[in-house]
Amino acid sequence: MRFFVVLLVATLICGFAFAEQTGRGVYTTPIDPLTNWLNNNNDFYHSHGYDLPDPRVNPMGLGIDLTVYEFEGKLNENGLDSIEIQNKWDMRNSEYSLYGVVKANPWKVVKKWLNL
């Protein structure tokens, strides 16, 4: 569990790269042929463009979140909160989506780990 806390802190410190900022990586490995293959293979080259959405077509719609199950006992103490079904309908763009979501609360784990 400490690994996840360290990973979360490192991610927040380092930040995130947006798609427009990515390109070809520079890979180094102890195996020269593998390094050459990774650095020159087009499968690892991020060359396509990004189309930004039309600002006049902003999403607007309705959503319903339905809690199917709430965890109790040890699972809840270790950060698992609930299982939900989330339904979203974008009226403006005529898009519909349905998600199954497991909600977790890592703060419960951090508090338990730090004895707070």
C-alpha positions as CSV (number, residue, x, y, z in Angstrom):
1,M,0.0,0.0,0.0
2,R,2.9,2.3,0.6
3,F,3.9,1.9,-3.0
4,F,0.6,3.4,-4.1
5,V,1.0,6.4,-1.8
6,V,4.5,7.0,-3.1
7,L,3.2,6.6,-6.7
8,L,0.4,9.1,-6.1
9,V,2.7,11.7,-4.6
10,A,5.3,11.2,-7.4
11,T,2.5,11.7,-10.0
12,L,1.3,14.8,-8.4
13,I,4.8,16.3,-8.1
14,C,5.8,15.4,-11.6
15,G,2.6,16.5,-13.3
16,F,0.9,15.2,-16.4
17,A,1.9,15.5,-20.1
18,F,-0.9,16.6,-22.5
19,A,-1.2,14.9,-25.8
20,E,0.0,18.0,-27.7
21,Q,3.3,17.9,-25.7
22,T,4.2,14.3,-26.6
23,G,6.3,13.0,-29.4
24,R,8.9,10.5,-30.1
25,G,10.5,9.2,-26.9
26,V,14.2,8.7,-26.3
27,Y,14.6,5.2,-25.0
28,T,17.8,3.8,-23.4
29,T,18.3,0.1,-22.5
30,P,21.3,-2.0,-21.7
31,I,20.7,-3.9,-25.0
32,D,21.8,-1.8,-28.0
33,P,19.7,-3.5,-30.7
34,L,16.6,-3.0,-28.5
35,T,17.4,0.7,-27.9
36,N,17.9,1.2,-31.6
37,W,14.6,-0.6,-32.4
38,L,12.6,1.4,-29.8
39,N,14.0,4.8,-31.0
40,N,13.5,4.1,-34.7
41,N,10.3,2.1,-34.7
42,N,7.3,4.0,-36.1
43,D,4.9,2.2,-33.7
44,F,6.4,4.3,-30.9
45,Y,6.1,7.5,-32.8
46,H,3.3,9.8,-31.8
47,S,2.8,11.8,-35.0
48,H,-0.9,12.2,-35.5
49,G,-2.6,15.6,-35.0
50,Y,-5.2,16.5,-32.5
51,D,-8.5,18.0,-33.5
52,L,-9.9,20.2,-30.8
53,P,-13.7,20.0,-30.4
54,D,-15.8,22.8,-31.9
55,P,-16.3,25.3,-29.1
56,R,-19.9,25.8,-30.2
57,V,-20.7,22.2,-29.5
58,N,-20.1,22.0,-25.8
59,P,-21.6,19.0,-24.1
60,M,-24.8,19.5,-22.1
61,G,-27.0,16.8,-20.8
62,L,-28.3,14.7,-18.1
63,G,-26.7,12.1,-15.8
64,I,-27.9,9.5,-13.4
65,D,-25.7,7.8,-10.8
66,L,-27.2,4.6,-9.2
67,T,-25.4,3.1,-6.2
68,V,-25.7,-0.7,-6.6
69,Y,-23.7,-1.8,-3.6
70,E,-22.0,0.0,-0.7
71,F,-19.0,-1.8,0.9
72,E,-19.0,-2.3,4.7
73,G,-16.5,-3.7,7.3
74,K,-12.9,-4.4,6.3
75,L,-13.4,-3.5,2.6
76,N,-14.8,-0.1,3.5
77,E,-12.0,0.5,6.1
78,N,-9.5,-0.3,3.3
79,G,-10.8,2.3,1.0
80,L,-13.5,0.6,-1.1
81,D,-16.7,2.7,-1.0
82,S,-19.3,1.5,-3.5
83,I,-20.2,0.1,-6.9
84,E,-22.2,2.4,-9.1
85,I,-23.8,2.5,-12.5
86,Q,-23.4,5.9,-14.1
87,N,-25.6,6.9,-17.1
88,K,-24.8,10.0,-19.1
89,W,-26.7,11.5,-22.0
90,D,-25.2,14.5,-23.9
91,M,-28.3,16.2,-25.5
92,R,-26.3,18.6,-27.6
93,N,-24.0,16.1,-29.2
94,S,-26.4,13.1,-29.2
95,E,-24.0,10.9,-27.3
96,Y,-25.0,8.3,-24.7
97,S,-22.7,6.4,-22.3
98,L,-23.1,3.9,-19.5
99,Y,-20.3,3.2,-17.0
100,G,-19.8,0.7,-14.2
101,V,-17.7,2.4,-11.5
102,V,-16.0,1.1,-8.4
103,K,-15.5,4.0,-6.0
104,A,-12.4,3.9,-3.8
105,N,-11.2,6.4,-1.2
106,P,-7.4,6.2,-0.9
107,W,-7.5,8.7,1.9
108,K,-8.9,6.0,4.2
109,V,-5.8,3.9,3.5
110,V,-3.4,6.8,4.0
111,K,-5.1,7.6,7.4
112,K,-4.8,4.0,8.4
113,W,-1.2,3.8,7.3
114,L,-0.3,7.0,9.1
115,N,-2.4,6.1,12.2
116,L,-4.4,9.3,12.0
